[in-house]
Amino acid sequence: MQRGGPDRAAGTSASALRRGGLAGEITAARGLYCRFSTAEPGRLLRVRHPRLMPEAVAELGRLVGVIYRSDRATPGQPRTYLHFMRDPPRLVSDAAGKQLYVVGGTYKVTSRGIEG
């Protein structure tokens, strides 16, 4: 995959990804990682976690910003990024208070980072 290439999957719908099954989703996730970080992933991990958000959640508020650390600009040299959301999604928690979910909002993950 080319470094810094175009965002080919920017308009890819969730249903289109599901039609490709798990292999299609892994391919799409790998492509997003490559565009976002401008590097190939070091490895694939299978992570055990619930695949669905619970039906009942507690809304904690609006997620007005995200702070994350990544070496997306310079591999091996992580930087801290701060992104303020223009249309903030909701931040919700499961009833046990052990898992957070981001719901709604208008944003995209692209080769330029988080946009929107």
Secondary structure by P-SEA (a helix, b strand, c coil): cccccccccccccaaaaaaacaaaaaaaaaaaaaaacccccccccccccccccccbbbbcccccccccccccccccbbbbbbbbbcbbbbbbbcccccbbbbcccccccccccccc
